[in-house]
Amino acid sequence: MKKYLVTLVPVLMLSFQPDSPSNGTPSQSAGTVDSPRTSIGLVSGSMVSAPTSATISDLQPSVSQEKVEALVAKLLTQYHYRKVPLNDSLSSVVWDNYLKEVDGNKTYLLASDVAALEKYRYQIDDALVNGDLTAAYDLYNVFRKRYQERSDFIKEQIKKPFTFTADESFNTDREKSPWPKTVDEQNELWTKILKNQELELRLGNRKDSAVVALMSQRYANLDKAINRVKGADVFQMYMNSFAESLDPHTNYLSPSNADRFNQEMSQSLEGIGAMLREDGEYIRITDVLPGGPAFKSKLLNKEDKIAGVAQGDNGPMVNTMNWQVDEVVKLIKGPKGTIVRLQIISPNALAGAPPKEIRLVREKIKLEEQRAKKEVIEVSDNGKPFKIGVINIPMFYRDFEGARKREEGFSSTTSDVKRFLEELKGEKVDGIIIDLRDNGGGSLTEAIDMTGLFIPKGPVVQVKESTGETEVYSDKDGGTVIYDGPMAVLVNRFSASASEIFAAAIQDYKRGIIVGGQTFGKGTVQTLIDLNQWLPKEPEKVGQVKMTIQKFYRINGSSTQHKGVTPDVQLPSAFSAEEYGESSQPSALPWDQINSTKYELSRGIDDKILGRLRDRFDQRLKSDPELKQLAQELADFKKAKENTTVSLQESKRRKEREEAERKRAAANKVSQMSAPIDETGTPTPAVAGTTVAPKKKKDLYLTETGLVLADYIMAINKLAVNK
């Protein structure tokens, strides 16, 4: 532990879990959570958890909150990795963040409200230091009054259905729109919002009476949610507007969220294996747990939003828009073996596209199903067959307790992969693919140790403190190489943290080929600070702060932060850096570079070979029908997503919806191409009285990675012959 962190005692290091005091090997979890969130079948939590209130009245800060505000400001300015001074510039950013948190769609506040509150823009820095929460509560209380006015207007508007014959349109993306100047302008805006929502329901073949009932329930839910907001929730929102201005992984956790955040992972509940948080009107999926029903089905993904929940195959769909996360958790959790149906809005959904319905079977999350798996695939390149071993690693796992106790055969990614490598060598494969798609990270120790299976010795990653001090973590297996043959690493936009460390090391040593999409770009480490330890006289819990304290760097000196790892051969992707990953976050720490460490290249891959592999892939991209179709569908889909304006005329909207459905089907086909196995857990019917095993799906990305590896094998074989 570095010297400056000693002053933070007591600090719970979520990222550091040493096996023993003397082994000298780090055990960071390189995939720590990014914000307060809830796990279905894992951990429970809520962003807003106060009891209901009959009326909306002004909220006031507590003396305790004022103390916490000043403490958090001190901790984050002194100990956060990013040494950002509290000044007018930061104050303006925090104010914009808070405005976005309170009224992100610019539909409740009037332009005059925002102008009247503008006096606070450059006062936040001083207020934070002095424990002054006037700005935070003034803004939120104005919002509450405006919300009540809007709620009254909405209730009148939705008493009877709208007509949809006028040729009108509505832009669903209001990020760059101004706040309405007058109440009449706001009424016009809300009329379009409500018409758009009703038209979406109407296109689902619902009767007018059902549409009115659903709209009434939707806004009754929203009233309930707003009435439940208390001072602790306003305070958390405001403090996170400050914390997340430093970087997206720094957060303030209110006492209730901190308690849930710290629940033991082993206390898993029967559910679907997904982690959730509130996101505007919807509940958003922040992570999908390997081994759970959601993960195995490939039907639910990170960033999906939940719009409804139903029980069993025939239960009614409950609209969960504007629900709190705890309430949605209660609907989704249930006994093992029972059915839950969800209405899902994909992050790739086109404007106006309806939610899709998925069906999942609840079950306990099994550790063994989170572990690495192997298979053998065959590819043919220019008529020559190749036998390729594939090791899929959903996360970098390690039984830290077993490691501390020095138990023989304790569970770890490295030990499982080592066994698979020996087995695949016995099966005489021509090459091996390490599949890290959607691997969000895990134990840094495992990323380092697993790298050691493929290199003789040397550094794997560098970790830099905010003080500038840098430590190099190296492979410590004594020079043993388990596999020295041709290898490729398959990654995508959701390969993050520990996955990026492994892929970067393999690329820097030129030990293997990196194939797929640009990775996520999370190159930071967080710590969790219990604020009660700093305010010992406070009788009640005051929460915790999760703070970024370190940064990862590759052995060549380049940061994995922001940029991630760029593949040697890039495959077509539906996920852009502008929308997904670290670079999509405005406050993300920047990419930078430090000195390179000393390491010996494997000399297995050079620029000439990489050029040949890219040329061969480009040829297939132009000639292979499936690759051409994939590239075209992705291009069409990205273009369609740029259009966020929908028609409010029913006849036009139906045509738009048909086109959106066609493009969504194409996008779904693209996503299915990255699903190796149909693992829904439900046997596929064959003939009467029999079943067949789950069928393998076409995995175009894995096949193409196999062909890239085959090209590499032929290239090095040709070089060997020429020598």
KAJO-V98887 format. One record per pair of residues at least 24 apart in sequence whose C-alpha atoms are under 6 Angstrom apart, sorted by the first residue. I is the first residue (numbers start at 1). GAP is how many residues later the second one is. D is the distance in whole Angstrom. If there is no record, write none. Layout:
# KAJO-V98887
[[I:GAP:D] [I:GAP:D]]
This chain:
# KAJO-V98887
[[11:518:5] [12:516:5] [13:514:5] [13:515:6] [14:513:6] [19:384:5] [19:385:4] [20:384:6] [26:419:6] [27:416:6] [27:417:5] [27:418:5] [28:415:6] [28:416:5] [29:413:5] [29:414:4] [29:415:6] [30:411:5] [30:412:5] [30:413:6] [30:414:6] [30:467:5] [30:468:5] [31:410:4] [31:411:5] [31:466:6] [34:215:5] [37:239:5] [37:240:5] [38:237:5] [38:238:5] [38:239:6] [39:235:6] [39:236:4] [39:237:6] [40:231:6] [40:233:5] [40:234:5] [40:235:6] [41:227:5] [41:228:4] [41:229:5] [41:230:4] [41:232:5] [42:226:4] [42:227:6] [44:216:6] [45:212:6] [45:215:5] [46:279:5] [46:280:6] [48:185:6] [50:178:5] [51:177:5] [52:175:6] [52:176:4] [53:174:5] [58:83:5] [59:172:6] [66:65:4] [67:64:6] [69:59:6] [69:62:5] [70:58:6] [70:59:5] [70:60:6] [70:61:5] [73:55:6] [80:468:6] [80:469:5] [81:385:5] [81:467:6] [81:468:5] [86:39:5] [87:38:6] [88:34:5] [91:31:5] [91:33:5] [91:34:5] [92:29:5] [92:30:6] [94:147:6] [94:148:5] [95:26:6] [97:144:5] [98:143:5] [105:69:6] [106:73:5] [108:38:6] [108:39:6] [110:69:6] [110:70:5] [110:71:6] [111:68:5] [111:69:6] [111:70:5] [164:485:5] [164:486:5] [165:484:5] [166:483:6] [167:482:5] [168:479:6] [168:480:5] [169:477:6] [169:478:4] [169:479:5] [170:475:5] [170:476:5] [171:473:6] [171:474:4] [172:472:6] [172:473:6] [221:101:6] [222:100:5] [245:342:6] [247:340:5] [247:341:5] [248:340:6] [250:296:5] [250:297:5] [250:298:6] [251:294:6] [251:295:5] [252:293:5] [253:290:6] [253:291:5] [253:292:6] [254:289:5] [255:286:6] [255:287:6] [255:288:4] [258:285:6] [270:66:6] [270:93:5] [270:94:5] [271:62:5] [271:91:5] [271:92:6] [272:90:5] [278:47:6] [281:40:5] [281:41:4] [282:39:5] [290:80:5] [291:74:6] [291:78:4] [291:79:5] [292:73:5] [296:383:5] [296:384:6] [297:382:6] [297:383:5] [303:44:6] [304:41:6] [304:42:5] [304:43:6] [305:39:6] [305:40:5] [306:37:6] [306:38:5] [307:36:5] [307:37:6] [308:34:6] [308:35:5] [309:32:6] [309:33:5] [310:30:6] [310:31:5] [311:29:5] [312:27:5] [312:28:6] [336:26:5] [336:27:4] [337:24:6] [337:25:5] [337:26:6] [338:24:6] [350:291:5] [351:293:5] [353:304:6] [353:307:6] [387:42:5] [387:43:5] [388:41:5] [388:42:6] [388:43:5] [388:44:6] [389:40:6] [389:43:5] [390:42:6] [390:43:5] [391:43:5] [391:44:6] [392:43:5] [393:43:6] [394:45:5] [395:44:5] [395:46:6] [395:47:6] [396:45:6] [396:46:5] [396:47:5] [397:45:6] [397:46:6] [414:36:5] [431:55:5] [431:56:6] [432:55:5] [433:54:6] [433:55:5] [433:56:6] [434:55:5] [435:54:6] [435:55:5] [436:54:6] [436:55:5] [437:54:5] [437:55:5] [437:58:6] [438:56:5] [438:57:5] [439:56:5] [440:55:5] [440:56:5] [441:55:6] [441:56:5] [441:57:4] [441:58:5] [444:54:6] [447:51:6] [447:55:5] [453:28:5] [453:29:5] [454:27:5] [454:29:6] [455:26:6] [456:24:6] [456:25:5] [458:141:6] [460:45:6] [461:93:5] [461:94:5] [462:90:6] [462:91:5] [463:88:6] [463:89:5] [464:86:6] [464:87:5] [465:85:5] [487:25:5] [488:24:5] [488:25:5] [488:26:6] [489:25:5] [490:25:5] [490:26:6] [491:25:5] [492:24:6] [492:25:4] [492:27:5] [493:24:6] [493:25:5] [493:26:4] [493:27:5] [494:26:5] [495:24:5] [495:25:6] [496:24:5] [496:26:6] [497:25:5] [497:26:6] [509:92:5] [509:93:6] [510:92:6] [510:95:5] [511:91:6] [514:53:5] [514:54:5] [515:52:5] [515:53:6] [515:54:5] [515:55:6] [516:54:5] [516:55:5] [517:53:6] [518:47:6] [518:48:5] [519:45:5] [519:46:5] [520:44:6] [520:61:5] [520:62:6] [521:39:6] [521:40:5] [521:41:4] [521:42:5] [521:43:4] [521:61:5] [522:39:5] [522:60:6] [523:28:6] [523:29:5] [523:37:5] [523:38:4] [524:26:6] [524:27:4] [524:28:6] [525:24:6] [525:25:5] [555:41:6] [555:42:5] [556:40:4] [557:36:5] [557:37:5] [557:38:5] [557:39:4] [558:35:5] [559:32:6] [559:33:6] [559:34:6] [561:30:5] [562:29:5] [569:45:6] [572:59:6] [574:60:6] [673:25:6] [673:26:5] [673:27:5] [674:25:5]]
